[in-house]
Amino acid sequence: MNSAHELSTLIAALRDLHTQAAPKAALATLTRTRGSTFRRPGTRMLVLGDGQVVCELSGGCPQRDIVARAMEVMDSGEPRLVGYNAESGLDVLIEMGCGGELEVLVEPLLAIRDTDFIDTLSRCLDERRTLHMATLFALDRNTVMPRRLVWNGNGVAYDAIGDASTVQAIMSHASRSPTRRATTLSIPSIGGMADVLMEAIAPPHALVVIGSSAAARALLPLASALGWRTTLVDHDPARLRAGDLPASLHTACATPQQLKDAITLDAHSSVVVMTHNLEQDIAYLAALRNAPVAYIGALGSRERVARMRNSPALGGLHVHAPAGLDIGSETPEEIALAIAAEIMAVVNGRGGGHLRDNDGAIH
């Protein structure tokens, strides 16, 4: 899967391609992996006609080979499935050094219709709801021009598959899957056994930072680099006009009493309160009660956090405080890194420990 930042970059590039009268590009998508690989199924890389790459897969030898295959696909106009395993692409597999195997779908994007799905995908993500996308790319193991299906809780939003029974089978499989991890399934269809890449795609994470402290200002560019949609909240409008704030930042001038009307929160959101004023922190945190967010954090010393926890206004509210993982942070930038890392760990259901102590999947 692509990260939030990669996904937004990829969508922007595909939308630009969609406006061109004679586009020339190829989209490389990991469809299957086995063992230890550099990325997981669902990860995409766009190769443009001049060889430029949008959203690199690895930067090493596998990527160079995939780019070469993409250029061939642009010339032929035919999609290809490229395997890197013991039977094919062995030299590249050895140079990967990760011990895994992978399969890559390379599809040409040579007409406007080839990127028809991208506007629907972008619109569904803007609705801030998890969407599902299915890509049918092979029938009886014969590669075909990919056909996509996009749907969410409001129903089917885009259907290039065009067969009701296949669409129903795809959606039925997705409803029974408990995981968001992308995977390729073989599904009976009117044209034979269809290989379909199934993906659940969440909207970009949204971070609300309350307060204009040095640590808060350090967190803003880091969150933007991660692809998070970031909003700075402060009750003082002058602080929201500071010249060192990121250009793409959203701002909201709101007191604790105005907070719920000033910002929109959902299950793909996190909030960090860091005003450096204890009474204000408590008031803002209390305003977040029953907010449908993934994470609520607050900055402060252990003594200050203890006073927060003893406040009747915050009774029963789960707050990550002091916010951040224990990495020995001291400067505003280090504190920001610790907080961002904890948010990522919580959102991804991880404990934030050492990778060397993890016997499961690293990514």
C-alpha positions in Angstrom: 0.0 0.0 0.0 1.1 3.6 -0.6 1.5 5.9 2.3 -0.9 8.8 2.7 1.7 11.2 1.2 2.5 8.9 -1.7 -1.2 8.4 -2.4 -2.0 12.1 -2.6 1.1 12.6 -4.8 0.0 9.7 -7.1 -3.6 11.0 -7.3 -2.4 14.4 -8.3 -0.1 13.0 -11.0 -2.9 10.8 -12.4 -5.4 13.6 -12.4 -2.9 15.7 -14.3 -2.4 12.8 -16.8 -6.2 12.5 -17.1 -6.4 16.1 -18.5 -3.9 15.3 -21.3 -5.3 14.7 -24.8 -2.6 12.1 -25.5 -1.3 10.8 -22.2 1.7 8.4 -22.2 2.6 6.6 -18.9 2.4 3.3 -17.2 1.2 2.3 -13.8 3.1 -0.4 -11.9 1.2 -2.1 -9.1 2.4 -4.8 -6.7 -0.3 -7.5 -6.9 1.3 -10.4 -5.0 4.2 -10.8 -2.6 5.6 -13.7 -0.7 8.2 -13.6 2.1 10.2 -10.5 2.9 9.7 -7.8 0.2 10.4 -4.1 0.1 6.7 -3.1 -0.3 3.3 -4.8 0.1 0.5 -5.5 -2.5 -1.4 -2.4 -3.5 1.7 -0.2 -3.7 1.9 1.7 -7.0 4.5 3.6 -9.0 3.7 5.8 -12.0 6.3 5.9 -14.8 5.9 8.8 -17.2 6.7 8.7 -20.9 10.1 10.4 -20.4 11.1 7.9 -17.8 10.4 10.0 -14.8 9.0 8.2 -11.8 6.2 9.3 -9.4 6.2 7.4 -6.0 9.3 5.3 -6.2 8.9 1.6 -5.1 12.4 0.9 -4.0 15.0 3.1 -5.7 17.2 0.0 -6.4 17.6 -2.6 -9.0 14.0 -3.9 -8.9 12.7 -0.4 -9.6 15.1 0.1 -12.6 13.9 -3.2 -14.1 10.2 -2.3 -13.5 10.8 1.1 -15.2 12.3 -0.7 -18.2 9.3 -3.0 -18.4 7.0 0.1 -18.1 8.7 1.7 -21.1 8.1 -1.5 -23.1 4.4 -1.6 -22.1 4.0 2.0 -23.2 5.4 1.1 -26.6 3.3 -2.1 -27.0 0.1 -0.8 -25.4 -0.4 -4.2 -23.7 -0.5 -4.8 -19.9 2.0 -7.3 -18.5 2.4 -9.3 -15.3 6.0 -9.4 -14.3 7.2 -11.9 -11.8 10.3 -11.8 -9.7 10.9 -15.3 -8.3 13.0 -18.4 -8.7 11.6 -18.9 -12.3 11.9 -15.4 -13.6 13.8 -12.2 -12.8 16.2 -14.2 -10.7 19.1 -11.7 -11.1 16.9 -8.9 -9.9 15.5 -11.0 -7.0 19.1 -11.8 -5.8 20.0 -8.1 -5.9 16.9 -7.2 -3.9 18.5 -9.0 -1.0 15.2 -9.3 1.0 14.5 -12.9 0.3 11.0 -12.5 -1.0 9.1 -12.9 -4.3 6.7 -10.5 -6.0 4.4 -10.0 -8.9 4.0 -6.6 -10.6 1.2 -5.5 -12.9 2.3 -3.0 -15.4 -0.5 -1.3 -17.3 -0.3 1.3 -20.1 -2.0 4.6 -19.6 -2.3 5.9 -23.2 -5.9 7.2 -23.4 -8.1 9.4 -21.2 -10.3 6.4 -20.4 -7.4 4.6 -18.8 -7.5 7.0 -15.9 -11.3 7.5 -15.7 -11.4 6.0 -12.2 -9.1 8.6 -10.6 -11.7 11.4 -10.2 -14.0 9.0 -8.5 -11.3 7.8 -6.2 -10.3 11.3 -5.3 -13.9 12.4 -4.6 -14.6 9.3 -2.4 -11.5 10.1 -0.3 -12.6 13.7 0.1 -15.8 12.3 1.8 -13.4 11.1 4.6 -14.7 7.5 4.5 -12.8 4.3 3.9 -13.4 3.1 0.3 -12.9 -0.2 -1.4 -11.3 -0.6 -4.8 -11.0 -3.8 -6.8 -8.8 -4.2 -9.9 -9.5 -7.1 -12.2 -6.3 -7.7 -14.2 -6.3 -11.4 -15.4 -8.7 -14.0 -16.6 -7.6 -17.6 -16.3 -4.1 -16.3 -15.7 -4.1 -14.3 -18.9 -3.3 -10.6 -18.3 -6.1 -8.3 -19.5 -6.4 -4.5 -19.5 -7.3 -3.7 -15.8 -10.9 -2.9 -15.0 -11.8 -1.3 -11.7 -14.6 -1.2 -9.2 -14.8 1.5 -6.5 -17.4 1.6 -3.8 -18.0 2.8 -0.2 -20.8 2.9 2.3 -22.9 4.8 -0.2 -22.8 2.1 -2.8 -20.9 1.6 -6.1 -19.3 4.8 -7.3 -17.4 3.5 -10.3 -17.8 0.3 -12.3 -15.7 -0.6 -15.3 -16.2 -4.3 -14.7 -19.7 -4.3 -16.2 -20.8 -7.7 -15.0 -23.3 -7.7 -12.1 -22.5 -11.2 -10.8 -18.7 -10.5 -10.8 -19.3 -7.2 -9.0 -21.5 -8.9 -6.4 -18.9 -11.6 -5.8 -16.1 -9.0 -5.4 -18.2 -6.9 -2.9 -19.2 -10.1 -1.0 -15.6 -11.1 -0.6 -14.7 -7.6 0.6 -17.4 -7.6 3.2 -16.1 -10.9 4.7 -12.5 -9.7 4.9 -11.6 -8.5 8.4 -8.3 -6.9 7.3 -7.5 -3.7 5.4 -4.4 -5.3 3.9 -4.5 -5.4 0.1 -4.6 -8.9 -1.3 -5.2 -10.6 -4.7 -8.0 -13.2 -4.9 -9.2 -15.5 -7.7 -13.0 -15.0 -8.2 -15.3 -16.9 -10.6 -16.5 -14.6 -13.4 -18.4 -14.8 -16.7 -15.0 -14.7 -18.5 -13.3 -17.3 -16.3 -11.4 -17.2 -13.0 -10.6 -13.6 -12.4 -7.5 -12.4 -10.6 -8.6 -9.3 -8.6 -6.6 -7.0 -6.4 -8.7 -6.0 -3.4 -7.9 -2.9 -1.4 -9.5 -0.9 1.4 -8.2 2.7 1.2 -8.5 5.0 4.1 -8.6 8.8 3.7 -5.4 10.7 4.6 -5.0 11.0 8.4 -6.0 14.4 9.8 -4.1 16.0 12.6 -5.5 18.8 14.7 -2.8 20.6 16.8 -4.2 22.9 19.5 -1.8 25.6 20.7 1.1 27.5 19.1 4.0 26.4 21.3 7.4 25.7 19.8 6.7 21.9 19.9 3.4 22.5 18.1 5.1 24.5 15.4 7.7 21.8 15.0 4.9 19.1 14.6 3.2 20.9 11.8 5.8 20.4 9.0 6.4 16.9 10.1 2.8 16.0 9.9 2.6 17.6 6.4 5.6 15.5 5.3 3.7 12.4 6.4 0.8 13.4 4.2 -1.5 14.2 7.1 -4.1 16.9 6.6 -3.1 19.3 9.4 -5.0 22.0 11.2 -3.7 24.5 13.8 -6.2 25.7 16.4 -5.6 28.7 18.6 -7.9 31.2 20.4 -5.5 34.1 19.4 -5.8 35.0 15.7 -2.5 36.8 15.8 -0.7 33.5 16.4 -2.4 31.9 13.4 -0.9 34.6 11.2 2.7 33.8 12.1 5.1 33.9 9.1 6.8 30.6 9.9 3.6 28.4 9.5 3.5 25.9 6.6 1.8 27.3 3.5 -0.6 24.4 3.1 -1.7 24.6 6.8 -5.4 24.9 7.7 -6.1 27.2 10.7 -9.1 27.7 13.0 -9.5 30.4 15.6 -11.5 28.9 18.4 -11.9 28.8 22.1 -12.6 25.5 23.9 -16.3 26.3 23.7 -16.2 26.9 20.0 -14.0 23.9 19.1 -16.6 21.5 18.0 -18.2 24.0 15.6 -14.8 25.1 14.3 -13.3 21.7 13.2 -14.6 18.5 11.8 -13.3 15.3 13.4 -13.7 11.7 12.3 -12.3 8.2 12.9 -9.3 9.1 10.8 -8.3 12.0 12.9 -6.0 12.7 15.9 -5.8 15.7 18.2 -2.8 16.9 20.2 -3.4 19.6 22.8 -0.3 21.6 23.6 -1.1 25.2 24.7 1.3 25.2 27.6 -1.5 26.5 29.8 -2.9 23.9 32.1 -6.4 25.4 32.4 -6.7 25.8 28.6 -5.4 22.3 28.0 -8.1 20.9 30.3 -10.8 23.0 28.7 -9.8 21.9 25.2 -9.5 18.3 26.2 -12.9 18.4 27.9 -14.4 19.7 24.6 -13.2 16.6 22.9 -15.3 14.2 25.0 -17.1 11.8 22.7 -15.2 13.0 19.6 -14.9 10.1 17.1 -11.1 10.3 16.9 -8.3 7.7 16.7 -6.0 9.5 19.2 -6.1 12.3 21.7 -2.8 13.5 23.2 -1.6 16.2 25.5 1.9 17.6 26.2 3.2 18.1 29.7 5.4 17.0 32.6 4.3 14.1 34.7 3.3 16.4 37.5 1.2 18.5 35.0 -0.3 15.4 33.5 -1.2 14.1 37.0 -3.2 17.4 37.6 -5.0 16.8 34.3 -5.9 13.3 35.2 -7.3 14.5 38.6 -9.5 17.1 36.9 -13.2 16.2 37.2 -13.7 17.7 33.7 -11.6 14.9 32.2 -13.0 12.0 34.1 -13.2 8.9 31.8 -11.5 10.6 28.8 -8.6 8.5 27.5 -5.7 10.9 26.8 -2.2 9.9 25.8 -0.3 12.1 28.2 2.5 12.8 28.3 2.1 12.5 24.5 4.8 10.7 22.5 7.0 7.6 22.6 10.0 7.4 24.9 12.9 8.2 22.6 14.7 10.7 24.9 13.3 13.7 23.2 14.1 17.2 24.6 14.0 19.8 21.8 10.8 20.8 20.1 11.7 18.9 17.0 12.5 15.8 19.0 9.2 16.1 20.9 7.3 16.5 17.6 9.0 13.3 16.3 8.0 11.3 19.4 4.4 12.5 19.2 4.1 11.7 15.5 5.6 8.3 16.1 3.1 7.5 18.8 0.2 8.6 16.7 1.4 6.3 13.9 1.8 3.4 16.3 -1.7 3.9 17.7 -3.3 4.3 14.3 -1.5 1.2 13.0 -2.2 -0.9 16.1 1.5 -1.2 17.0 3.2 -1.0 20.3 6.1 1.3 19.2 8.8 -1.0 20.4 12.1 -2.1 18.8 11.8 -3.7 15.4 14.4 -6.2 16.4 12.0 -7.5 19.1 9.2 -8.0 16.6 8.8 -11.6 15.3 5.9 -10.6 13.0 5.7 -8.5 9.8 7.9 -5.4 10.0 5.7 -3.3 7.7 
